[in-house]
Amino acid sequence: MVLAATATFFIAMMSLAAGISYWVWSRGLSASSADPAGTAAALRDSGPAADLPEWARLSYAVGQAVAVPGDQRDLRRDLITAGIRDEAAPIIFYGAKAISFALFPLLFVSLIYSVNPDLFIMIPLVAITCVVSYRFPDWYLQRRIAKRRKRLNEGLPDMLDLLVISVESGLTLEQALSDTARDLRRAHPDIYDEIAVFQLEIQAGTNRAEALRNLASRTREPEMRKLTSLLIQADRFGTSISKVLRTQARYMRTRRRHRAEELAHKVGVKLIFPIFFLIMPSLFLVTAGPALLSLFQGFNSNIFGQ
């Protein structure tokens, strides 16, 4: 019993350390990709980085054994949308997924066996743990993608306002995007990251329309896709870019205000359950509790007095 509990605690601490290391490593990749020089280095590197931690090297080695080369395209696209552009990231992801699938069921079996070694209880619980541990990296990646798309959507109005000012002052679209990215580097680093990649593609010889399409494809954000489509059409038909940007900025501001009003209207409905289940019982206990206690004491004295 003591040995099983000790092994369970050790495996849990190792799993926690591995999870924290992966989180720090993925944030470091996002930060390095926000720098154009770091992004270019990441795009040039075709193997595992030299500064990977030991657990990432282990995941890379396991991933090379279990990864299927044909199905890495969709995963690489998801990782890029999540802000991770390292070439070794898909292999490390597959390795982490395999380690998670092998480690967490073992941890769960040790924990259940130390509490209740019943085979009929362990089999379904272990099966559920295997499914959850195998799907957990995918859930984490999709959640990270959703959070990044939300941050991009929230930063688009500020980006459009700065673009309007820069374009109307006489700058070209590329120069305006460069100045806007520099101004938004701290407030909206994800937008800075995407614009930095856009500039690298322009410098590599990609035409503006194709670079804008790649920007929309990387982010997979509907509002960003709409903005890039408007810019491509304005460039193709000779429409004033400043008017297009000003109209889109006004639309984004109006949409944000309507969304805030919609959320504000939903607050009253969402507060019904906390008020009914948390506030009302406490209020009744404080207000009616002493009166009920006095009433019960009066009934008891009258009954026992008879």
Secondary structure, DSSP 8 states (H G I E B T S, - for coil): -HHHHHHHHHHHHHHHHHHHHHHHHHHHHHHHHTSHHHHHHHHH--S--TT--HHHHHHHHHHHHH--GGGHHHHHHHHHHTT---TTHHHHHHHHHHHHHHHHHHHHHHHHHHH---HHHHHHHHHHHHHHHHHHHHHHHHHHHHHHHHHHHHHHHHHHHHHHHHHHTT--HHHHHHHHHHHTTTT-HHHHHHHHHHHHHHHTT--HHHHHHHHHHHH--HHHHHHHHHHHHHHHHT--HHHHHHHHHHHHHHHHHHHHHHHHHHHHHHTHHHIIIIIHHHHHHHHHHHHHHHHHHHHHHHHHH-
